[in-house]
Amino acid sequence: MDGVIIDSEENWERARLAVVAEFGGAYHAGAAQDLMGMSPPEWSRYLRDRIGIPLSAEAIQREVMRQLSADYKRD
């Protein structure tokens, strides 16, 4: 429903970037486009395998959701 009820893509991007910064991954210019439309299992594996976050895919999902929740609470 993203983009139908609310446009949260920017929030997701901020959350993923925060996790990358916190855990030392290497985000590249095409990553945002690559991630668009991926399911949580897909993007968490991408962040682990392509971006280099040294956590399990499940832990990456939890960290991104934690960041996203904090972002929504601030707004």
C-alpha positions as CSV (number, residue, x, y, z in Angstrom):
1,M,0.0,0.0,0.0
2,D,3.0,2.3,0.0
3,G,2.3,5.3,-2.2
4,V,-1.5,4.7,-1.9
5,I,-2.2,5.7,1.7
6,I,1.1,7.3,2.5
7,D,4.3,7.7,0.6
8,S,6.8,6.1,3.0
9,E,9.6,5.3,0.6
10,E,11.7,8.3,1.9
11,N,11.2,7.0,5.5
12,W,12.3,3.5,4.5
13,E,15.4,5.0,2.8
14,R,16.3,7.0,5.9
15,A,15.9,4.0,8.1
16,R,18.1,1.8,5.9
17,L,20.7,4.5,5.6
18,A,20.8,4.9,9.4
19,V,21.4,1.1,9.8
20,V,24.1,1.2,7.2
21,A,25.8,4.1,9.0
22,E,25.4,2.4,12.4
23,F,26.8,-1.0,11.3
24,G,29.4,0.1,8.8
25,G,28.1,-0.9,5.4
26,A,29.1,0.7,2.1
27,Y,26.0,2.2,0.5
28,H,26.4,2.9,-3.2
29,A,24.6,5.3,-5.6
30,G,22.3,2.6,-7.2
31,A,21.3,1.0,-3.9
32,A,18.1,3.0,-3.4
33,Q,16.9,2.1,-6.8
34,D,17.9,-1.6,-6.3
35,L,15.9,-1.8,-3.1
36,M,12.7,-0.3,-4.4
37,G,9.9,-2.8,-4.4
38,M,11.8,-5.5,-2.5
39,S,10.2,-7.4,0.3
40,P,11.8,-7.3,3.8
41,P,13.5,-10.7,3.3
42,E,14.9,-9.5,0.0
43,W,16.2,-6.1,1.1
44,S,17.6,-7.4,4.3
45,R,19.7,-10.0,2.4
46,Y,20.7,-7.3,-0.1
47,L,21.9,-5.0,2.8
48,R,23.9,-8.0,4.2
49,D,25.3,-9.3,1.0
50,R,25.7,-6.3,-1.3
51,I,26.1,-3.4,1.3
52,G,28.1,-5.4,3.8
53,I,26.1,-5.0,7.0
54,P,27.6,-7.7,9.3
55,L,24.3,-8.9,10.8
56,S,21.9,-11.7,10.0
57,A,19.1,-10.8,7.6
58,E,16.7,-11.1,10.5
59,A,18.7,-8.7,12.6
60,I,18.9,-6.2,9.8
61,Q,15.1,-6.3,9.4
62,R,14.7,-5.6,13.1
63,E,17.2,-2.7,13.1
64,V,15.5,-1.1,10.0
65,M,12.1,-1.5,11.6
66,R,13.4,0.0,14.8
67,Q,14.8,3.0,12.9
68,L,11.5,3.4,10.9
69,S,9.5,3.3,14.1
70,A,11.7,6.0,15.7
71,D,11.3,8.1,12.5
72,Y,7.5,7.9,12.6
73,K,7.5,8.7,16.4
74,R,9.6,11.9,15.7
75,D,7.2,12.9,12.9
